[in-house]
Amino acid sequence: MTSNYLLHDDFHQFDDVFTCARCGDRLRPGIAMQQTYTCGSPDMGECVTFSPGGPGQLIECRKCPACGWSVT
C-alpha cells in the first residue's frame, strides 16, 4: 500500500514559504476540521448561549509535516 504523505524533499514545489512556530520546519498546505457552534434559545432577555456542536467543517490550513501543528 502506498502512502500520500508529503516528504521533506518535496518542499521545492511550493513557492510561498511559511515556517512552523513550534519547530521551525516549513508549513505545507493541508486541511483541518473547524469547530461549529449551535445556538440555543434566549437565556436571560436577549442573551443567547452558543455551544460547540454541529457537524464541523473542513477548512484549508497550513500544516507542519514534522510536528503536526496547524495554522489557519
JOKA-V617705 format. One record per residue. N is the residue number from 1. RES is the residue in one letter. SS is DSSP state (a for helix, b for strand, c for the rest). PSI is psi in radians with two decimals (NA if undefined). Layout:
N/RES/SS/PSI + N/RES/SS/PSI
This chain:
1/M/c/2.26 + 2/T/c/2.66 + 3/S/c/2.77 + 4/N/c/0.35 + 5/Y/c/2.47 + 6/L/c/2.39 + 7/L/c/2.75 + 8/H/a/-0.47 + 9/D/a/-0.22 + 10/D/a/0.11 + 11/F/a/-0.50 + 12/H/a/-0.28 + 13/Q/a/-0.13 + 14/F/c/2.23 + 15/D/c/-0.75 + 16/D/c/2.42 + 17/V/c/2.13 + 18/F/c/2.47 + 19/T/b/2.65 + 20/C/c/2.36 + 21/A/c/-0.40 + 22/R/c/-0.92 + 23/C/c/-0.18 + 24/G/c/-0.01 + 25/D/c/2.93 + 26/R/b/2.41 + 27/L/b/2.56 + 28/R/b/2.67 + 29/P/b/2.42 + 30/G/b/-2.95 + 31/I/b/2.70 + 32/A/b/2.83 + 33/M/b/2.13 + 34/Q/b/2.39 + 35/Q/c/2.39 + 36/T/c/2.83 + 37/Y/b/2.63 + 38/T/b/2.65 + 39/C/b/2.30 + 40/G/b/-2.99 + 41/S/b/2.81 + 42/P/b/2.28 + 43/D/c/-1.08 + 44/M/c/1.80 + 45/G/c/-2.02 + 46/E/c/0.05 + 47/C/c/2.39 + 48/V/b/2.41 + 49/T/b/2.27 + 50/F/b/2.28 + 51/S/b/2.58 + 52/P/b/2.40 + 53/G/c/-3.00 + 54/G/c/-3.08 + 55/P/c/-0.22 + 56/G/c/3.00 + 57/Q/b/2.39 + 58/L/b/2.30 + 59/I/b/2.78 + 60/E/b/2.53 + 61/C/b/-3.13 + 62/R/b/2.32 + 63/K/b/2.45 + 64/C/b/2.16 + 65/P/c/-0.33 + 66/A/c/-0.82 + 67/C/c/-0.18 + 68/G/c/0.00 + 69/W/c/2.40 + 70/S/b/2.57 + 71/V/b/2.34 + 72/T/c/NA
